[in-house]
């Protein structure tokens, strides 16, 4: 098997505004008189999410509801730090999940489908390995590319965030013999460096880092490079 392991968010698709965008929308909708800028929101969301401590497994979060419940206090505190009245913080925190997972907020990069299909035609198989919310499979299905992947491996399900070495081990657990494989992602720390430390070859895309090679600023260049690797 020739296998490509893809990060999702920032590599194949993206969410408009990410978590800060969710907070900005909810604050503007629910508390239009509260003036908060994106930098303040970003600062409020710097800790508490599972990927902020990737060395700590969270295998105790068995269900999607467990995963989101573990964030409830984090979200409430973030809203409170932005000046939301205490009695409104629980309500706003409860709105984060449905809004973040709303299908209309997710899009594919223009080069994603053509790249996946060209590589599939050349004999490569694909899986997703992502630090994400539990609803990732539904998001990918809504984007129309679910059938292009043999499996979707999600940290919210496995309990291991990239760059934890077990995140990478879980991604290929139980697969047939792999002849060639690459990790492809936009995060130097989680995708590129994490894969290298796990003994995998890796490709950084979209976000340049001085010490990462190979790097491609789009997916358009990947088929020629990967098919030339033999």
C-alpha positions as CSV (number, residue, x, y, z in Angstrom):
1,X,0.0,0.0,0.0
2,X,1.2,3.5,-0.9
3,X,-0.4,5.7,1.7
4,X,-0.8,9.5,2.2
5,X,-1.8,10.7,5.7
6,X,-3.4,14.1,5.5
7,X,-4.0,16.7,8.1
8,X,-7.4,18.3,7.5
9,X,-7.9,21.8,8.8
10,X,-5.6,24.2,7.1
11,X,-4.4,21.5,4.7
12,X,-7.4,20.1,2.8
13,X,-10.1,22.5,4.1
14,X,-10.7,25.4,6.4
15,X,-13.2,27.0,8.7
16,X,-13.9,30.7,8.3
17,X,-12.4,32.4,11.3
18,X,-11.7,29.2,13.2
19,X,-12.5,29.4,16.9
20,X,-12.0,33.1,17.1
21,X,-14.5,33.5,14.3
22,X,-17.1,31.5,16.3
23,X,-16.6,33.7,19.3
24,X,-16.8,36.9,17.2
25,X,-20.0,35.8,15.6
26,X,-21.7,34.8,18.8
27,X,-20.7,38.0,20.6
28,X,-21.9,40.1,17.8
29,X,-25.2,38.2,17.6
30,X,-25.9,37.7,21.3
31,X,-24.3,40.8,22.8
32,X,-24.0,43.4,20.1
33,X,-23.1,46.1,22.6
34,X,-20.0,44.4,23.7
35,X,-17.0,45.6,21.7
36,X,-14.2,43.0,21.5
37,X,-11.6,42.6,18.8
38,X,-10.2,39.4,17.3
39,X,-6.8,39.8,19.1
40,X,-8.6,39.8,22.4
41,X,-10.6,36.8,21.4
42,X,-7.5,34.9,20.2
43,X,-5.7,35.7,23.5
44,X,-8.7,34.2,25.4
45,X,-8.5,31.0,23.6
46,X,-4.8,30.2,24.1
47,X,-5.3,27.5,26.7
48,X,-7.6,24.7,27.7
49,X,-8.2,22.9,24.4
50,X,-6.8,19.3,24.1
51,X,-4.3,20.4,21.4
52,X,-2.7,22.9,23.8
53,X,-1.4,20.0,25.8
54,X,-0.7,17.3,23.2
55,X,1.6,15.3,25.6
56,X,-1.5,14.5,27.7
57,X,-3.8,11.8,26.4
58,X,-7.5,12.3,26.8
59,X,-8.7,8.7,26.2
60,X,-11.2,9.2,29.1
61,X,-13.4,11.3,26.8
62,X,-15.3,8.4,25.3
63,X,-18.2,10.1,23.5
64,X,-18.6,13.3,21.5
65,X,-20.7,14.7,24.4
66,X,-17.8,13.9,26.8
67,X,-15.4,15.8,24.6
68,X,-17.5,18.9,24.4
69,X,-18.4,18.7,28.1
70,X,-14.7,18.8,28.9
71,X,-14.5,22.2,27.1
72,X,-17.5,23.7,28.8
73,X,-15.6,25.5,31.6
74,X,-12.9,26.5,29.1
75,X,-15.5,28.2,26.9
76,X,-17.3,29.8,29.8
77,X,-14.1,31.2,31.2
78,X,-13.1,32.5,27.8
79,X,-16.4,34.4,27.4
80,X,-16.1,35.7,30.9
81,X,-12.6,37.0,30.2
82,X,-14.0,39.0,27.3
83,X,-16.5,40.8,29.5
84,X,-19.6,38.6,29.0
85,X,-21.8,38.8,32.1
86,X,-21.5,35.6,34.2
87,X,-25.2,34.7,33.7
88,X,-24.8,34.7,29.9
89,X,-21.5,32.7,29.7
90,X,-23.2,29.2,30.0
91,X,-25.7,30.1,27.2
92,X,-22.9,31.3,24.9
93,X,-20.7,28.4,25.6
94,X,-23.6,26.0,24.7
95,X,-23.8,27.7,21.3
96,X,-20.2,27.1,20.3
97,X,-20.6,23.5,19.3
98,X,-23.5,23.9,16.8
99,X,-22.0,27.0,15.3
100,X,-18.5,25.6,15.0
101,X,-19.9,22.4,13.3
102,X,-22.2,24.2,11.0
103,X,-21.5,22.9,7.5
104,X,-21.8,26.4,5.9
105,X,-18.6,27.5,7.8
106,X,-16.4,24.8,6.2
107,X,-14.8,24.9,2.7
108,X,-12.3,23.0,0.7
109,X,-9.2,24.7,-0.7
110,X,-9.5,25.1,-4.5
111,X,-6.7,22.6,-5.2
112,X,-7.9,19.8,-2.8
113,X,-10.1,17.6,-5.0
114,X,-7.9,17.7,-8.0
115,X,-4.8,16.7,-6.0
116,X,-6.6,13.9,-4.2
117,X,-8.0,12.5,-7.4
118,X,-4.7,12.7,-9.3
119,X,-2.9,10.9,-6.5
120,X,-5.6,8.2,-6.2
121,X,-5.3,7.6,-10.0
122,X,-1.6,7.0,-9.5
123,X,-2.3,4.3,-6.9
124,X,-2.0,6.3,-3.6
125,X,-4.5,5.6,-0.8
126,X,-5.6,8.4,1.6
127,X,-6.4,8.7,5.2
128,X,-7.0,11.8,7.4
129,X,-5.2,12.3,10.7
130,X,-6.5,15.4,12.4
131,X,-6.6,17.2,15.8
132,X,-10.3,18.1,15.6
133,X,-13.8,18.1,17.0
134,X,-15.7,14.8,17.2
135,X,-17.9,15.9,14.2
136,X,-15.0,15.8,11.7
137,X,-16.4,12.9,9.7
138,X,-19.7,14.7,9.2
139,X,-17.9,17.8,8.2
140,X,-15.8,16.0,5.6
141,X,-18.9,14.1,4.4
142,X,-20.7,17.4,4.0
143,X,-17.8,18.7,1.8
144,X,-18.3,15.7,-0.5
145,X,-14.9,14.1,-0.1
146,X,-15.6,11.4,2.5
147,X,-15.4,8.5,0.0
148,X,-11.8,9.5,-1.0
149,X,-10.4,8.3,2.4
150,X,-9.9,4.8,3.7
151,X,-10.3,6.1,7.2
152,X,-10.6,9.3,9.2
153,X,-8.5,9.3,12.4
154,X,-9.5,12.0,14.8
155,X,-7.9,13.0,18.0
156,X,-11.3,13.5,19.6
157,X,-11.9,9.8,19.1
158,X,-8.4,8.3,19.7
159,X,-7.5,10.6,22.6
160,X,-4.1,11.5,21.2
161,X,-3.3,14.8,19.6
162,X,-0.5,15.3,17.1
163,X,2.5,15.5,17.7
164,X,2.0,12.7,20.3
165,X,3.7,9.6,18.8
166,X,0.6,7.5,19.5
167,X,-1.5,9.8,17.3
168,X,0.6,8.6,14.3
169,X,0.6,5.0,15.5
170,X,-3.2,5.0,15.8
171,X,-3.5,6.4,12.2
172,X,-2.0,3.2,10.6
173,X,-3.0,0.7,13.2
174,X,-4.3,-2.5,11.5
175,X,-3.7,-1.4,8.0
176,X,-2.2,-3.8,5.4
177,X,1.6,-3.6,4.8
178,X,2.6,-0.1,3.8
179,X,5.3,0.2,1.2
180,X,5.5,4.0,1.1
181,X,3.8,6.6,3.3
182,X,4.0,10.4,3.9
183,X,2.4,12.8,6.4
184,X,1.1,15.9,4.7
185,X,0.0,19.0,6.7
186,X,0.3,22.7,7.3
187,X,1.5,22.7,10.9
188,X,5.3,22.5,11.4
189,X,5.0,21.3,15.0
190,X,2.0,18.9,14.8
191,X,2.3,17.5,11.3
192,X,5.8,17.9,10.1
193,X,7.9,17.7,13.2
194,X,5.6,15.2,14.9
195,X,5.7,12.9,11.9
196,X,9.5,13.0,11.7
197,X,9.8,12.3,15.4
198,X,7.6,9.3,14.8
199,X,9.9,8.1,12.1
200,X,7.7,9.1,9.2
201,X,8.6,11.2,6.1
202,X,6.7,14.4,6.0
203,X,5.7,17.2,3.7
204,X,4.8,20.7,4.9
205,X,2.3,22.6,2.8
206,X,0.8,26.1,2.7
207,X,2.6,27.5,5.7
208,X,6.4,27.9,5.2
209,X,8.9,27.0,7.9
210,X,12.6,27.6,7.4
211,X,13.7,24.1,8.6
212,X,11.0,22.1,6.8
213,X,11.8,20.4,3.6
214,X,10.1,19.4,1.4
215,X,7.6,22.3,1.4
216,X,5.0,23.2,-1.1
217,X,2.9,26.4,-1.0
218,X,-0.1,24.6,-2.7
219,X,-1.2,21.0,-3.3
220,X,-0.9,21.4,-7.0
221,X,2.8,20.5,-6.8
222,X,2.3,17.3,-4.8
223,X,1.4,14.7,-7.5
224,X,4.5,15.3,-9.5
225,X,6.7,15.2,-6.4
226,X,5.1,12.1,-4.9
227,X,4.9,10.1,-8.1
228,X,8.6,10.8,-8.6
229,X,9.5,9.3,-5.3
230,X,9.3,5.8,-6.8
